[in-house]
Amino acid sequence: MTDFGRSDVAWTEILSGGPPRDGIPALDHPAFVSVSGAGIPDREPVMVLDLPGAPARAYPLRYLLWHEIVNDTVAGRPVAVTFCPLCNSAVVFDRRHKGRVLTFGVTGKLRASDIVMYDRENESWWQQAIGVGIVGEYTGGSLKQIASWTLSMADFESQYPEGLVMAAPRVSRQYGVNPYAGYDSRDRPYPFFKGEMPPHGIAALARVIRVGNRAYPLARLAPSAPIVDDHYTITWEGRMASALGAPTIAEAADVAAIRVRDPEGRDIPHDVMFAFAFHALYPDGHWRLD
């Protein structure tokens, strides 16, 4: 049972997103196919996870749009691959916490328009975009974020010809269709969001690159102009279709694919999220505007 007596957020901030608990069904132990057998259109975006000891894996957003969480194990490491469509947050976490391996589901609740996950073992609630426990015994606990990035399917196949692609789930959904058509061109997020709009005149649904508690407008980045800041570099990695634009994902407008690496070329955990979500979840965050 969830210990509702333990929380460090105001209950008024947690709203129903519509579906009940597990109404958006998380996936466990997904199957994988070769890149040649995946059948994913070239321009569609996929989340990439490349861990030592296993072929690189691609998790198509066409599936994560409908399931939001994939509980997987890669090279013996339990991971949660997560995507919140309402704030465009695509992050991977290690599922181990306090000596336990957790599996995650979708509560059906939202906070700052971001999905609230729960773990099945302890029944604590977790904020997806930041990986922090917000209700229950694990309130204040943190999940370790693992470096991942998003590419077009064509670029994944080019860069990882021996890679694996998550197979279509055995659930009846309209995979390849965007249930949030036109969302990323709205002036404001859906009314689930009750917070402030971003500062500095930044559009609410402008994409920002989050590294730690810093946000860089995606519009700053260009193919020939990487962003260099302290101990990492943000580079343009190509183009892909927005998962949240046109009714059919493969027909959506382009957005930039990016990657963040340290001086030794090692990937650094990051996210590309909407500006309103960064402002809400990182109220003391730093905006890197130039």
C-alpha positions as CSV (number, residue, x, y, z in Angstrom):
1,M,0.0,0.0,0.0
2,T,1.2,3.5,-0.8
3,D,2.0,5.4,2.4
4,F,0.1,8.6,1.7
5,G,1.2,10.1,4.9
6,R,4.7,10.7,3.4
7,S,5.1,13.3,0.7
8,D,7.1,16.4,0.0
9,V,4.8,17.9,-2.6
10,A,1.4,19.7,-2.2
11,W,-1.5,17.3,-3.0
12,T,-3.1,20.1,-5.0
13,E,-0.3,19.8,-7.5
14,I,-1.2,16.2,-8.3
15,L,-4.0,15.9,-10.8
16,S,-5.8,13.1,-12.6
17,G,-4.6,12.7,-16.2
18,G,-7.8,10.9,-17.2
19,P,-6.8,7.2,-17.4
20,P,-6.9,5.2,-14.2
21,R,-3.9,3.5,-12.7
22,D,-2.4,1.2,-15.4
23,G,-4.9,2.5,-17.9
24,I,-1.7,3.4,-19.8
25,P,0.0,0.0,-19.5
26,A,3.7,-0.1,-18.9
27,L,5.6,-2.8,-20.7
28,D,7.8,-5.5,-19.1
29,H,10.4,-7.7,-20.7
30,P,10.0,-6.4,-24.3
31,A,11.0,-8.5,-27.3
32,F,13.5,-7.2,-29.8
33,V,14.2,-7.6,-33.5
34,S,17.0,-6.7,-35.8
35,V,17.1,-3.2,-37.4
36,S,16.3,-4.7,-40.8
37,G,13.2,-6.4,-39.4
38,A,11.8,-3.5,-37.3
39,G,9.5,-1.9,-39.9
40,I,9.9,1.5,-38.4
41,P,9.7,4.5,-40.9
42,D,13.1,6.1,-41.4
43,R,12.2,9.5,-39.9
44,E,10.5,8.2,-36.8
45,P,12.3,8.9,-33.5
46,V,13.7,6.2,-31.3
47,M,15.3,6.3,-27.9
48,V,18.8,4.8,-27.9
49,L,20.4,2.9,-25.1
50,D,24.0,1.7,-25.7
51,L,25.4,-0.1,-22.6
52,P,28.6,-2.1,-22.5
53,G,28.1,-5.8,-22.9
54,A,25.0,-5.7,-25.1
55,P,24.1,-4.5,-28.6
56,A,22.6,-1.0,-28.7
57,R,18.9,-0.9,-28.3
58,A,16.3,1.4,-29.9
59,Y,12.9,2.0,-28.2
60,P,10.6,3.6,-30.8
61,L,8.6,6.6,-29.5
62,R,5.6,5.2,-31.5
63,Y,5.4,2.6,-28.7
64,L,6.3,4.8,-25.8
65,L,3.6,7.3,-26.7
66,W,1.1,4.7,-25.7
67,H,2.9,2.9,-22.9
68,E,5.2,5.6,-21.4
69,I,7.3,3.1,-19.4
70,V,9.3,0.0,-20.5
71,N,10.9,-2.1,-17.8
72,D,13.8,-3.9,-19.4
73,T,17.1,-5.5,-18.4
74,V,20.2,-4.8,-20.6
75,A,23.5,-6.5,-20.0
76,G,22.2,-7.6,-16.6
77,R,21.3,-4.0,-15.6
78,P,17.6,-3.4,-14.8
79,V,16.5,-0.2,-16.5
80,A,13.3,1.8,-17.0
81,V,12.9,3.5,-20.3
82,T,10.4,6.4,-19.9
83,F,8.7,9.0,-22.0
84,C,6.2,11.7,-20.9
85,P,4.4,13.0,-24.0
86,L,3.0,16.0,-22.2
87,C,6.4,17.4,-21.4
88,N,8.5,15.6,-24.0
89,S,10.8,14.1,-21.4
90,A,12.6,10.9,-22.6
91,V,14.9,9.5,-19.9
92,V,16.2,6.1,-18.8
93,F,16.8,5.1,-15.2
94,D,18.5,2.3,-13.3
95,R,15.7,0.4,-11.6
96,R,17.7,-0.4,-8.5
97,H,17.0,1.6,-5.3
98,K,18.0,0.8,-1.8
99,G,19.1,-2.7,-2.7
100,R,15.8,-3.5,-4.4
101,V,15.0,-3.9,-8.1
102,L,11.9,-2.0,-8.9
103,T,9.4,-2.2,-11.7
104,F,7.4,0.8,-12.6
105,G,3.8,1.4,-13.8
106,V,1.7,4.5,-14.6
107,T,-0.5,5.9,-11.8
108,G,-2.7,7.9,-14.2
109,K,-1.7,11.1,-12.2
110,L,0.2,14.1,-13.4
111,R,2.3,16.7,-11.6
112,A,3.4,19.8,-13.6
113,S,1.9,17.9,-16.6
114,D,4.5,15.2,-16.0
115,I,3.6,11.6,-15.5
116,V,3.7,10.2,-12.0
117,M,5.0,6.6,-12.0
118,Y,4.7,4.1,-9.1
119,D,6.9,1.2,-8.2
120,R,5.1,-2.1,-7.8
121,E,7.3,-3.4,-5.0
122,N,6.9,-0.5,-2.6
123,E,3.9,1.4,-4.1
124,S,5.8,4.7,-3.8
125,W,5.1,7.4,-6.4
126,W,7.9,8.9,-8.6
127,Q,8.2,12.0,-10.7
128,Q,9.2,10.7,-14.2
129,A,11.2,13.6,-15.6
130,I,13.4,13.9,-12.5
131,G,13.4,10.4,-11.1
132,V,12.5,11.5,-7.6
133,G,10.1,9.9,-5.1
134,I,7.3,12.2,-4.2
135,V,4.8,10.1,-2.3
136,G,5.3,7.1,-0.1
137,E,8.2,5.4,1.7
138,Y,10.7,6.4,-1.0
139,T,9.8,10.1,-0.9
140,G,12.9,12.1,-1.5
141,G,14.7,9.1,-3.0
142,S,16.4,9.4,-6.4
143,L,16.8,7.0,-9.3
144,K,20.1,7.1,-11.2
145,Q,19.7,8.5,-14.7
146,I,21.5,6.5,-17.5
147,A,22.8,8.3,-20.6
148,S,20.4,7.8,-23.6
149,W,19.6,9.9,-26.6
150,T,17.0,10.1,-29.4
151,L,17.7,9.6,-33.1
152,S,15.8,8.9,-36.3
153,M,15.3,5.3,-37.1
154,A,17.4,5.7,-40.2
155,D,20.3,7.2,-38.2
156,F,20.1,4.4,-35.6
157,E,20.3,1.8,-38.4
158,S,23.3,3.6,-40.0
159,Q,25.2,4.0,-36.7
160,Y,24.2,0.6,-35.2
161,P,23.7,-1.9,-38.0
162,E,23.9,-4.7,-35.5
163,G,21.6,-3.0,-33.0
164,L,18.2,-4.2,-31.8
165,V,14.9,-2.5,-32.0
166,M,12.0,-3.1,-29.6
167,A,9.3,-5.2,-31.3
168,A,5.7,-4.0,-31.5
169,P,3.9,-4.8,-28.2
170,R,1.1,-7.3,-28.3
171,V,-1.4,-4.7,-27.3
172,S,-4.0,-3.2,-29.6
173,R,-2.9,0.4,-30.2
174,Q,-2.6,2.6,-33.2
175,Y,1.2,2.6,-33.3
176,G,2.6,5.2,-35.6
177,V,-0.4,7.5,-34.9
178,N,0.2,10.5,-32.6
179,P,-2.7,10.8,-30.1
180,Y,-1.4,14.3,-29.2
181,A,-1.5,15.7,-32.7
182,G,-0.5,19.3,-32.9
183,Y,0.6,19.4,-29.3
184,D,4.1,20.8,-29.8
185,S,2.8,23.8,-31.8
186,R,0.4,24.9,-29.1
187,D,0.9,28.2,-27.3
188,R,0.3,26.6,-23.9
189,P,0.3,23.0,-22.6
190,Y,-3.0,21.2,-21.9
191,P,-5.0,22.5,-19.0
192,F,-3.5,19.8,-16.7
193,F,-0.7,22.3,-16.2
194,K,-1.5,25.0,-13.6
195,G,2.0,26.5,-13.2
196,E,3.9,29.5,-14.5
197,M,5.0,29.9,-18.0
198,P,8.8,30.0,-18.6
199,P,10.8,33.2,-18.1
200,H,12.8,35.2,-20.6
201,G,10.1,35.2,-23.2
202,I,10.7,31.5,-24.0
203,A,7.7,29.8,-25.6
204,A,6.0,27.3,-23.2
205,L,6.5,24.4,-25.7
206,A,9.9,25.3,-27.0
207,R,12.3,22.4,-26.6
208,V,15.2,22.9,-24.2
209,I,18.2,20.6,-23.6
210,R,18.4,19.8,-19.9
211,V,21.8,18.9,-18.5
212,G,21.6,18.6,-14.8
213,N,19.8,21.8,-13.7
214,R,20.8,23.8,-16.8
215,A,18.5,24.4,-19.8
216,Y,19.7,25.4,-23.3
217,P,17.1,26.3,-25.9
218,L,17.3,23.8,-28.7
219,A,17.1,26.7,-31.1
220,R,20.6,27.7,-30.1
221,L,22.1,24.5,-31.6
222,A,23.1,24.3,-35.3
223,P,24.9,21.5,-37.2
224,S,28.1,23.5,-37.4
225,A,27.8,25.2,-34.0
226,P,28.0,22.9,-31.0
227,I,27.3,24.2,-27.5
228,V,30.4,23.9,-25.2
229,D,29.8,24.5,-21.5
230,D,32.1,23.5,-18.6
231,H,32.7,19.8,-18.9
232,Y,30.5,18.7,-21.8
233,T,29.6,19.5,-25.4
234,I,26.2,19.4,-27.0
235,T,26.2,18.4,-30.6
236,W,23.7,18.2,-33.4
237,E,23.3,14.6,-34.4
238,G,20.8,14.9,-37.3
239,R,17.1,15.3,-37.8
240,M,14.0,13.3,-36.9
241,A,10.3,13.6,-37.0
242,S,8.6,15.2,-34.0
243,A,6.6,12.5,-32.0
244,L,4.1,15.2,-31.0
245,G,3.4,17.1,-34.2
246,A,1.4,15.6,-37.1
247,P,-1.3,13.0,-36.7
248,T,1.0,10.4,-38.3
249,I,4.4,10.6,-36.7
250,A,6.4,9.9,-39.8
251,E,4.8,12.9,-41.5
252,A,5.7,15.4,-38.7
253,A,8.0,18.3,-39.0
254,D,11.7,17.9,-38.3
255,V,13.3,18.4,-34.9
256,A,17.0,18.2,-34.1
257,A,18.5,15.1,-32.6
258,I,21.3,15.9,-30.1
259,R,23.9,14.2,-28.0
260,V,25.9,15.4,-24.9
261,R,29.4,14.1,-24.3
262,D,32.3,14.9,-21.9
263,P,35.8,15.7,-23.2
264,E,36.6,12.0,-23.4
265,G,33.6,11.3,-25.6
266,R,31.5,9.6,-23.0
267,D,27.8,10.2,-23.1
268,I,26.3,12.3,-20.3
269,P,22.7,11.9,-19.1
270,H,20.4,14.7,-20.4
271,D,16.9,15.3,-21.5
272,V,15.1,17.4,-24.2
273,M,12.0,18.7,-22.6
274,F,9.5,21.5,-23.0
275,A,10.4,24.8,-21.4
276,F,7.4,24.9,-19.2
277,A,8.2,21.6,-17.7
278,F,11.8,22.5,-17.0
279,H,10.7,25.7,-15.3
280,A,8.2,23.8,-13.1
281,L,10.4,20.9,-12.1
282,Y,13.6,22.9,-11.9
283,P,12.4,26.2,-10.3
284,D,16.0,27.1,-9.4
285,G,17.4,25.9,-12.7
286,H,19.8,27.9,-14.8
287,W,18.8,29.1,-18.2
288,R,21.7,29.2,-20.7
289,L,20.4,31.5,-23.3
290,D,23.6,32.5,-25.2
